[in-house]
Amino acid sequence: MENVLAYVALACGLIVSLGAIGASIGIALMGGKFLESSARQPELMNDLQTKMFILAGLIDAAFLIGVAIALLFAFANPFAATLLANVAR
């Protein structure tokens, strides 16, 4: 039982940490490309800024979905429930 809970805690940490790293790198790359493109063509800055903020929201939404899945496993662990049901028999 303790091993299952330990592995679930480890998995939750990996989900959140790798998701945060990926979202940070994605937003950093997108911000850099936005600055490059707005320096090349300043007349398109408003259109590019709108698209950049929409994409930043989508990147953050993917990270938050990962956080929600990690919280699901942390607090309503289906693996521990199955293990407890098998032990009770």
C-alpha positions in Angstrom: 0.0 0.0 0.0 2.8 2.4 0.9 4.6 1.7 -2.3 1.5 2.5 -4.4 1.1 5.8 -2.5 4.8 6.6 -2.9 4.7 6.0 -6.7 1.6 8.0 -7.1 3.2 10.9 -5.2 6.3 10.6 -7.4 4.1 10.5 -10.6 2.2 13.6 -9.5 5.4 15.5 -8.9 6.7 14.5 -12.3 3.5 15.5 -14.0 3.5 19.0 -12.5 7.2 19.6 -12.8 7.6 18.5 -16.4 4.4 20.3 -17.4 5.7 23.5 -15.8 9.1 23.1 -17.6 7.4 22.5 -20.9 5.0 25.4 -20.5 7.8 27.8 -19.5 10.0 26.8 -22.4 7.1 27.1 -24.8 6.1 30.5 -23.7 9.7 31.7 -23.7 10.3 30.5 -27.3 7.0 32.1 -28.4 7.8 35.4 -26.7 11.3 35.4 -28.4 9.8 34.8 -31.8 7.2 37.5 -31.2 9.9 40.0 -30.4 11.8 39.0 -33.5 8.8 39.2 -35.8 7.6 42.5 -34.3 11.1 44.0 -34.8 11.1 42.9 -38.5 7.6 44.1 -39.2 6.3 46.6 -36.6 3.1 47.2 -38.5 2.0 43.6 -37.6 2.6 43.9 -33.9 -1.0 44.3 -32.8 -2.1 41.2 -34.8 0.8 39.2 -33.6 0.3 40.2 -30.0 -3.3 39.0 -30.0 -2.3 35.7 -31.4 0.6 35.4 -28.9 -1.7 35.9 -26.0 -4.2 33.3 -27.3 -1.4 30.8 -27.7 0.0 31.6 -24.2 -3.5 30.8 -22.8 -3.6 27.5 -24.6 -0.1 26.6 -23.4 -1.1 27.4 -19.8 -4.4 25.5 -20.2 -2.5 22.4 -21.2 -0.3 22.8 -18.1 -3.3 23.3 -15.9 -5.0 20.1 -17.2 -1.9 18.2 -16.1 -2.1 19.8 -12.7 -5.8 18.8 -12.5 -4.9 15.2 -13.4 -2.1 15.2 -10.8 -4.5 16.5 -8.1 -7.0 13.8 -9.1 -4.4 11.1 -8.5 -3.2 12.8 -5.3 -6.6 13.1 -3.6 -9.0 10.6 -5.3 -6.5 7.9 -6.0 -8.1 5.1 -8.1 -5.1 2.8 -7.6 -5.3 3.0 -3.8 -9.1 2.4 -4.0 -8.6 -0.7 -6.1 -5.9 -1.9 -3.8 -8.0 -1.4 -0.7 -10.9 -3.2 -2.3 -8.7 -6.2 -3.1 -7.2 -6.2 0.4 -10.7 -6.1 2.0 -11.7 -9.3 0.3 
